[in-house]
Amino acid sequence: METTSFAALKLQLTDTCAFLESFGLGRAGFTQQDVLAGICRVKSQCERLKEFSTGPHAREAETIEIAAKTHIATAETRIALLRERQR
């Protein structure tokens, strides 16, 4: 398995979270399938972030993971609301 540096993983997670944030804020141009894939990607990246749960990046990794989980929750809530409207 390829070892990812903390900085690279942080950048990937920041980009993916920005995508989820845009959807959560109601910006147009997102499909539910894209968002579900983004949620899976963020969850996967959070799992990889656990590699840094000890050591010099531990505190920042924890903060990033908490923020990422907030973006996931927001996106999941918006998807649920959109699905409710479709009924």
C-alpha positions as CSV (number, residue, x, y, z in Angstrom):
1,M,0.0,0.0,0.0
2,E,1.3,3.4,-0.9
3,T,2.2,5.6,2.1
4,T,0.6,9.0,1.8
5,S,2.1,12.0,3.5
6,F,0.0,13.9,6.0
7,A,0.1,17.0,3.8
8,A,-1.1,15.1,0.7
9,L,-3.9,13.4,2.6
10,K,-4.9,16.7,4.2
11,L,-5.1,18.3,0.8
12,Q,-7.2,15.5,-0.7
13,L,-9.6,15.6,2.3
14,T,-9.9,19.3,2.1
15,D,-10.8,19.1,-1.6
16,T,-13.4,16.4,-1.1
17,C,-14.9,18.2,1.9
18,A,-15.2,21.4,-0.1
19,F,-17.2,19.4,-2.7
20,L,-19.5,18.1,0.1
21,E,-19.8,21.6,1.6
22,S,-20.9,23.0,-1.7
23,F,-23.6,20.4,-2.0
24,G,-24.6,20.9,1.6
25,L,-25.0,24.7,1.0
26,G,-27.4,24.0,-1.8
27,R,-25.3,24.9,-4.8
28,A,-26.6,23.5,-8.0
29,G,-24.8,21.0,-10.3
30,F,-24.5,17.9,-8.0
31,T,-26.1,14.6,-8.5
32,Q,-27.0,12.5,-5.5
33,Q,-24.8,9.7,-6.8
34,D,-21.8,12.1,-7.0
35,V,-22.4,13.2,-3.4
36,L,-22.8,9.6,-2.2
37,A,-19.4,8.8,-3.8
38,G,-17.9,11.9,-2.2
39,I,-19.2,10.8,1.2
40,C,-17.6,7.4,0.7
41,R,-14.4,9.1,-0.4
42,V,-14.3,11.3,2.8
43,K,-15.0,8.3,5.0
44,S,-12.1,6.4,3.3
45,Q,-9.8,9.3,3.7
46,C,-10.7,9.6,7.4
47,E,-9.8,6.0,7.9
48,R,-6.4,6.7,6.3
49,L,-6.1,9.8,8.5
50,K,-6.0,7.4,11.5
51,E,-2.4,6.6,10.5
52,F,-1.6,10.0,11.9
53,S,-3.5,9.6,15.2
54,T,-0.3,9.5,17.1
55,G,2.8,11.6,16.5
56,P,3.3,15.2,15.5
57,H,0.1,15.5,13.5
58,A,-2.2,13.8,16.0
59,R,-4.1,16.9,17.1
60,E,-4.5,18.4,13.6
61,A,-5.6,15.0,12.3
62,E,-8.3,14.8,15.0
63,T,-9.5,18.3,14.1
64,I,-9.6,17.5,10.4
65,E,-11.6,14.3,11.1
66,I,-14.2,16.1,13.2
67,A,-14.6,18.7,10.5
68,A,-14.9,16.0,7.8
69,K,-17.6,14.2,9.8
70,T,-19.6,17.5,10.0
71,H,-19.5,17.8,6.2
72,I,-20.6,14.2,5.9
73,A,-23.5,14.8,8.2
74,T,-24.6,17.9,6.4
75,A,-24.5,16.2,3.0
76,E,-26.4,13.2,4.3
77,T,-29.0,15.5,5.8
78,R,-29.5,17.3,2.5
79,I,-29.8,14.1,0.6
80,A,-32.5,12.9,3.1
81,L,-34.4,16.2,2.6
82,L,-34.2,16.0,-1.2
83,R,-35.4,12.4,-1.1
84,E,-38.3,13.4,1.2
85,R,-39.3,16.1,-1.2
86,Q,-39.4,13.6,-4.1
87,R,-42.0,11.5,-2.3
